[in-house]
Amino acid sequence: MVSSSSQPPGPTDGQGAEAPPFRVERRAESRVPANTPARLFHGPGYAHWIDCVVKDRSTSGAKVEVASIFELPSRLVLLDYREGVAFVAQRRWRRGDLAGLWLEVRHDLRDLKDPNLQAVREAWLKLGPGLGGSGET
């Protein structure tokens, strides 16, 4: 029997149906699922912010959910209330309400050494305890 297709037959699931394509994970780090409240800061003095939810995170990246009506700048700071840390980050991709961030530098807000992030620390101190963080008193 001669096939009219010039493509070779695809893989099957053993029952004749075509199997789903095999996906190769390109990330060198494993992602940890999360569903934690966070805030993205941007603009001069990090005076502008957008609330978001961290959906998963690795050592150097995070996937966040933020309403698509908000424009995300390419450079921003991600505040993790629960861990009491701020990450200087770059937006790498955006699809609808999801965005991928590359986490460049981690700052512990309990011992903040970068005065440029003072507004971020103040937000953590005010809001962190109510969101599961351990903000100082």
N, C-alpha and C positions, 0 to 999 in steps of 0.2 A: 504494500500500500504506500502511495506517495503522498507526502504532506504538502499542502499548498503554501504553508508558512516557511519562510526562509530562516526562522528562528528555531533553535533546538527546543525540544519540550522542556518546560520548567520542572522544578522539583515537586514531588508530590508528598502527601502526608501518609502514604502507604495505602490509602483507600481510593486513590485515583484523583482526589481533589488537590488543587495546587496549594502548596504550603506557603505560609506567610514569609516574606523576605527576611533573611537573617540580618539582625542589626548588630553592628559592632560598636561597642562603647568606646568613645574617643577620649574620655576623661581619664586622667592618670590617678585622680583621687575619687574615692567613693563619696557619694552624696548621702547625707543623712536627712530623712524626711523630717519636716517640722511643720508647725502650723502656729507660728508665734507672731504676736503683734510687734511691729517695728515702725520706724519713721525714717523717711528719706529727707535729708536736708540739702539745700542748694542755694546758689546765689551769693551775693556779697555778704560776708559775715554769717553765712548759713542762716539767714533770716527767713527764708522760705522753706516750707516743709510740706510733706505729703505722707499721710498714714498709709501703711501697707501691711501685708502679711508675708513673712518668710515661709515659703512652701518647702524648700529644701536647701541644704547648705553643705559645702565642703570647706576644706582649709582655705582655698583661694577663690571660692565662688559662691553665689547665692542666686536662687530663683525666687523672685518676689511677685506677689500679686498686688497690683495697683490699678485702679479704674483707668480705663483707656482714655477717658476724657482729660486726664492730666498728662501734660507733656513732660517727659523725663529728660533732663539735660544729660550730656555725656559724662560729666564729672559730678559726683555727689558724695554724700556721707550717709551710710546706713547705721542707724542706732538700734542696737539689740538691747532692749530693756532688760530682759532676764539675765543676760550675761554681764551687763554693765560695760559694754564695749561699743566703740564706734569704729567703723571701717571706712577709710577713704576708698572710694570705689569708682569704677568706670562702667557705664552701661555698655554691654556688648551686643545685646539683641532685644527686640521688643515684638511681641505677637499678641495683639489684643490686650487683655488684662495682665499678661505675664511679661516679665522682663528678666534678663540674665545680667548679673553683675559680676565683675572681676574685682575681688577684694584685694586692694594693693597693700594697705597699711592698717594694722590693728592698733587701737588705742584703748588702754584700760582707763575707764572714766573714774575709777577710785583713786588713781594716781596720775591724773592728766598732766602731761608736760607740754602739750601744744596749746598755747593760749588762743589760737585761731578756732579751736573747737569748744570754747567756753559756752556758747549758746547751746550746743549739743549736750554738754554735761548738765547744764541747768535744766533742760527738758527732761533728762534722765532723772535728776534729783526730784523734780516735781511730779513726774508721771510714772516713773519706774515702779515704786511700791504698789501702786494700784493695778499695774499690769504684770505683776509677778516678778518684778525686778527687786533688787535690794538696795535701792537708792539710799544714800547716807542721809543722816538728819543733822 
